[in-house]
Amino acid sequence: MRKRTAHRWQLTLIMMVGVFVAVGSFWLVQVVNQSGHEAEVDKFREEPDYIIDRFSVVRMNKNGQPAYIISGDKLTHQPVGDVSVIDKPYVHSLATDQPPMNIHAQTAYVDQGNTRVRLHDNVDVVRPATKQAQELRLKTSTLTVYPDEERMETDAAVEMHSGDTVATGTGMQANNATRQITLGGRGTITMPPRAAH
């Protein structure tokens, strides 16, 4: 009788160990599969969700009027962070009450709900001449533009040409609506000689 009881306890113990091993193995397989699935999802999350070649977008203002156009060779949208990357961007303002402004660069990043454009490499800003003002041209390596607010800024070195006058500085803030430009850092201004009377 004792042998049978001992034998049953051994059998029960072996079966319980087997059940724990089976449950543990099943749990381990689930954990591995889930982490593999999450890694697969993360891998695709880094991929762009759409790419548009040779695109052009017109942004409207609050009054329903065209405010500016953003175009470029290619737009790649990254779902992580909701950022659009533009190759060879071109920004053209369409404000009716201010002179238009044209901006070229090598790369742009559009984020914050399409309200901020960060331009990089060979940034070239041109405001054509008008009856009231000479052409204004600004060159820098990086520039952040807030098109809805008609303002832009940079911490990088800036070279600005207004007619024959050249101004340089490090850092700049500009407001196209008020037509004010502030250069930062230690800069220089080179003006042409006055014409002889």
Protein Blocks (a to p, Z undefined) as FASTA:
>chain_A
ZZmmmmmmmmmmmmmmmmmmmmmmmmmmmmmmmmmmmmmmmmmmmpcfbdcehiaddddd
fkopafbdcddfbdcddfehpaacdehiadddfbfkbccdddddfbdcdeehopaccdee
hiacdddddfkbccdddddfbdcddfknopacdfbdcdddehjbccddedddddfklopa
cdehjddddddddddZZ
